[in-house]
């Protein structure tokens, strides 16, 4: 469950938090340059670090209400950064969120920019 990101040896969420603290609001501009709202970045980073997971599990891991997770999943899906695979029960909260190829590439680019600023 503590799978390291395929993009680097460190956690993208940990690196980005460190980068944000060090460089003030530069992470916000970096995300906006990639078309990601800051509020959805945590979802992208957890999916990049941990791999696909259900909306319910993502809500538990991140500590955000499931309804807010679903809103974020919808925004990231509309941006073609992730896909939602329906569950066998048709319960939207049991659907699996997975990064798209574009989502993986952008997560990798953000991670590289955080590790090698400027």
C-alpha positions as CSV (number, residue, x, y, z in Angstrom):
1,X,0.0,0.0,0.0
2,X,2.9,2.4,0.5
3,X,3.9,2.0,-3.1
4,X,6.5,4.6,-4.2
5,X,5.7,6.7,-7.2
6,X,6.9,5.1,-10.5
7,X,8.1,8.6,-11.4
8,X,10.8,8.9,-8.6
9,X,12.0,7.5,-5.4
10,X,10.1,9.9,-3.2
11,X,6.4,10.7,-2.6
12,X,5.1,13.3,-5.0
13,X,2.8,14.6,-2.2
14,X,5.7,14.8,0.3
15,X,8.0,16.5,-2.2
16,X,5.3,19.0,-3.3
17,X,4.5,19.9,0.3
18,X,8.2,20.5,1.0
19,X,8.5,22.5,-2.2
20,X,5.4,24.6,-1.4
21,X,6.8,25.4,2.1
22,X,10.2,26.3,0.7
23,X,9.0,28.3,-2.3
24,X,5.8,29.8,-0.9
25,X,3.1,29.7,-3.6
26,X,5.2,28.5,-6.5
27,X,3.5,25.1,-6.4
28,X,0.1,26.8,-7.0
29,X,1.4,28.4,-10.2
30,X,3.1,25.2,-11.3
31,X,-0.2,23.3,-11.0
32,X,-2.1,26.0,-12.8
33,X,0.4,25.8,-15.6
34,X,-0.6,22.2,-16.0
35,X,-4.4,23.0,-15.7
36,X,-4.8,21.4,-12.3
37,X,-6.6,23.2,-9.5
38,X,-4.7,23.2,-6.2
39,X,-7.7,21.6,-4.4
40,X,-7.5,18.6,-6.8
41,X,-3.7,18.2,-6.7
42,X,-3.9,16.0,-3.5
43,X,-6.1,13.5,-5.4
44,X,-3.7,13.5,-8.4
45,X,-0.7,13.0,-6.1
46,X,-2.2,10.2,-4.0
47,X,-3.3,8.3,-7.2
48,X,0.2,8.8,-8.6
49,X,1.9,7.6,-5.4
50,X,-0.6,4.8,-4.4
51,X,-2.0,3.7,-7.8
52,X,-5.7,3.2,-8.6
53,X,-8.2,3.1,-5.8
54,X,-11.9,3.4,-5.1
55,X,-13.5,6.8,-4.4
56,X,-14.3,5.5,-0.9
57,X,-10.7,4.5,-0.2
58,X,-9.4,7.7,-1.6
59,X,-11.8,9.7,0.7
60,X,-10.5,7.7,3.7
61,X,-6.8,8.1,2.8
62,X,-7.1,11.8,2.0
63,X,-9.5,12.5,4.9
64,X,-12.0,14.4,2.7
65,X,-15.7,13.7,2.5
66,X,-16.7,11.3,-0.3
67,X,-18.9,13.9,-2.0
68,X,-15.9,16.3,-2.3
69,X,-13.8,13.4,-3.6
70,X,-16.4,12.7,-6.3
71,X,-16.4,16.4,-7.3
72,X,-12.6,16.3,-7.6
73,X,-12.8,13.1,-9.6
74,X,-15.3,14.7,-12.0
75,X,-13.0,17.7,-12.5
76,X,-9.9,15.6,-13.1
77,X,-11.9,13.3,-15.4
78,X,-13.1,16.3,-17.4
79,X,-9.5,17.4,-17.7
80,X,-8.6,13.9,-19.0
81,X,-6.2,13.3,-16.1
82,X,-8.0,10.3,-14.7
83,X,-10.7,7.8,-15.5
84,X,-13.3,6.3,-13.3
85,X,-14.0,2.6,-13.8
86,X,-17.5,1.7,-12.7
87,X,-17.9,-0.9,-10.0
88,X,-19.8,-4.2,-10.3
89,X,-22.4,-2.7,-7.9
90,X,-22.9,0.5,-9.9
91,X,-22.2,2.4,-6.7
92,X,-20.3,5.5,-7.7
93,X,-18.3,5.4,-4.5
94,X,-17.0,1.9,-5.3
95,X,-15.8,3.0,-8.7
96,X,-12.0,2.9,-9.2
97,X,-10.1,6.1,-10.0
98,X,-7.1,5.6,-12.2
99,X,-4.7,8.2,-13.8
100,X,-4.8,8.4,-17.5
101,X,-1.6,8.4,-19.6
102,X,-1.9,12.2,-19.7
103,X,-2.4,12.3,-15.9
104,X,0.7,10.1,-15.4
105,X,2.7,12.3,-17.7
106,X,1.6,15.5,-16.0
107,X,2.3,14.0,-12.5
108,X,5.8,13.0,-13.7
109,X,6.4,16.5,-15.1
110,X,5.3,18.2,-11.9
111,X,7.4,15.8,-9.8
112,X,10.5,16.6,-12.1
113,X,9.8,20.3,-11.8
114,X,9.5,20.1,-8.0
115,X,12.8,18.1,-7.7
116,X,14.6,20.3,-10.2
117,X,13.2,23.8,-10.0
118,X,14.3,26.5,-12.5
